[in-house]
Amino acid sequence: METLPFIYAATAITLLMLIYLHWRPAPYGKFTPTGGVFSALRINSKIAWCLQECPAFFIAFHILVLKWSALSAVSKIGLCLFSWHYFLRSFVFPILLQGDRKTPLETCVSAFGFCCFNGWVQAKSMQENNDMVRVYWLQIVGAILFFIGMYINWSADGHLRELARTRVGNQYLIPHRGMFQYVSAANYFGEIVEWFGYACFVQTPGAAWFSLFSTCFLGQRGFKTHQYYLQKIEDYPKGRSSVFPFTGF
């Protein structure tokens, strides 16, 4: 089964999602709804993160091991990078989460479905384009961006955890370290850079779609986070961009 028709459909859905999320941010974290039909159907956020993210890891890693001898070096490295990210996101990130927030079941289920689809698309697209000729210099740039983005993402998440440990009640403290000097959502900026680098490295249609999805989803959420901080924190720096440094967005 070829992935291109699914990627085209997913791209169209991604663009529609961008419009939808302008009105209703994805219901997790600070945007978890306090009422409604799903208010009683919630699970521990640590468990939710593990359950919803792990399919991407298991699917990609399974294909990596199963097809190892048939995969090119680029495909092997690409699937290793993808699997590494989702291993950390599934089994390390949840352990580090602060507090006892609950995640709506609808959020966990939808994220689980997305990660199943994304893991399949990345692994299958890598196989379909296993022998393609890639632009070498773009691969070098992509690999560098991937690791820079991952570093920004994890260091920003670490800073947010430090603030969460020191805040009192529902008080929000202003992030200030690293890329937070320039943007309100440094963690999202880092992940956007990471997946853009991944797409540049592997140069498959599946990776290009996922980079677009990450930019739309995380960019929109970062914009909403920026607005949230401006409303909740009186002395919040007005000169910061939302997600992309020095752009005003």
N, C-alpha and C positions, 0 to 999 in steps of 0.2 A: 504494500500500500504506500503510494507516494505521499510525501508530506506537503508538497506545494499547495494543493487545494486547501488543506487545513490551515496553512500559513496565511494564505490570502484571506480566508474567512476570519482567522484570528486577528489579522491586521485591521480589517473592517470593524470587528467588535472592539478592538483596542481604541480606535478613534471615537466610536460611540460611547465607550466607557469614559473617555476623557470628558465628554460633555456631561454625562450622568454624575461623575464624581465632583463636578463643580457645584452641584446642588446637594449631594449627599456623600460626604467623605466615607471611606471604608470604615465600618463599625468595629474598630478595635483601638486599644490605647486610650488616649485622651478623647477620642471621638466615639467611644462606646456609648450607645444610647441608654438612657435611664428608664425608658418605658417601652411600650409596644408589645406586639405579640411574641417577640423573641426574648423579652426581658427575663423570663424565668428559666430559659434554656441556655445555661452558661456552664462552662467548664474551666478548671484552673488554667491560667494562661501558660504556665510552664508545660503542662501536658498538651495544650492546644498547639503551641509552637512546634513541639516534637512531632505530633501526629500529622499536622498539616504540611510540614516541610519535608519530612523524611521520604515521601514517594519519589521526589526528584532525585534524591541521592541514590536510593536503591535501584531505580530503573536505569539511570545512567551508569552506575557502577556495575550493575549486572551485565549490561551490554559491553562495557569496557573489558570485563573479565572474559565473557563468553566469546567475543569477537577479537580478542587481543591479537592473535596471529594474522588476522586479515586487515587490521587497521593500520593506516599510515602513522608516521611519527606525530604529525600535526593532529590527527584525529585522537590519538592516544593522549597527547598533552592537553588538548581541548577538553576531553571528557574528564581527565584528571582535575583540571581547574574547576570545571563545573561541579564535579562530585565533591571536591574539597570544600568549596563554598557551602554546599548544602549539607555536608557532614557537620561543619561548624554551626550552621544555622539550625540544624535539627537537634544536635546532641550537646553542644557547648553553650550556645546562646541562651537556651531556656534555663540552664543551671544558674546563669549569671543574672537573670531577671530579678529585679527588686520588687518587693511588695507582694500582695496576694490578689491582684486583679483577676477578674473573671473575663473570659472571652465568649462572646455570643456564639452559640452552636452554628448558626448560619455562616458566620465568618470562617470558622474552622473547616466546615464542610466545603465551602466554596474554594478556600485556599488549598484544601486537599485535592480537589478536582483539578484545579489549575496546575498544581505541582505534578500530578500524574501526567497531564497533557504536556507540560513543558519538558519533563524528563524524557518522555517519548519523542517529542519533536527534536530535541537537541541530539539525542542518541541516533535517531533515524536519519536526520539531516546530515549528521556527520558521516554516517555510512554511505548515503547517497552521493556525497561529494568527497568521498575518501581520496580519490585520485586526481582531484582538480588541481590546476596550477594556480598557486596563490602568489600575491604580491609580497615579496620578501620583506621590503622595508616597512610595509604596513603591519606585517606580523611582529616585527621588532617593536614598533610603536605600540601595538596592541598589548604585547606582553608587559611592557613598562607601565602602561595605563592601568592594566588589570591589577597589578600589585600596588600601585599608588592608590587606586580607588579602594582596594581592600583595606589598606592601612588607614586611610581617612575614615572609612566606615567603622572599623572596629575601635579606633582611638576616639572617635566622636561618641559611639555608644558607651564606651568606658567612662567618658567625662559625664555623660547624662546619668549613668549609674552612681557616680560619685555625688552628684547634686541630689539625686533621689535619696541617698543615705543621710544627707545632712539637712534636708528641708523639714519643716515642721508643719504637720497637717496637710492642707491642700495648697500651701504656699508654693509658688513656682519661682525657682531661682534662675537667674540669667546665665546661660552657657556662655563661656568666654574664651575657652582654650582652642588652639589650632584654627581650623577653618570656621569655627563659630564666631571668630572675629569678623568674618565677612558675610556669612549666611546664617539664617535661622535653622536650617535643616542640613547641617554638615554631614550627618549620617546618611541621609538620602542622596546628597551630592556625591559622596564617596561611592555608594553602590551604583549610581548612574554611570560614573566614570569607569567603575569596575566592569560592568557589562558592556559598555561601549568598547573597552579594551579587548574584552573577550571576543566580541563580534569582529573587531579588526584582525584579531589573531587567527581565528578559524575561518572567517569569510564564508560562512554558509547562510542560506536564507533563514534557517531556523534561528541562528544567533542574531541576525539582523532584526528579525521580528522581536526577539526577546529584549534586545537593546531598546527598540522603540517602545515596547510595552513598559519597561522599567522607567524610561524617561517620562512617559505620560503619567503612569500611576504614581511614582514617587515624586515627580515634579508637581503634580496637582496636590498631593498630600502635603508636600513641603510648603506650598503656597498657603494652604489652609492652616498649617501649623504656624506660619509667620503671622497670619491674621489673628490667630488665637492668642499668641504671645502679646501682640500689640493691644489686644482688648483686655487681657488679664494682668499685664505687668505695666504699671504706670510709667516707669522710667526705662522701658525697653528701648534699646538703640534704634532710632528711626532710620539710620543710614544703612542698615543691613539689607542685603537682598534676601529673597526667600530661599532659593536653592542654588542659583548660579551666580558666582561672585561678580561684582561690578556691573551687573546687568539691570538691576532693579527688579528682577524676578527671582 
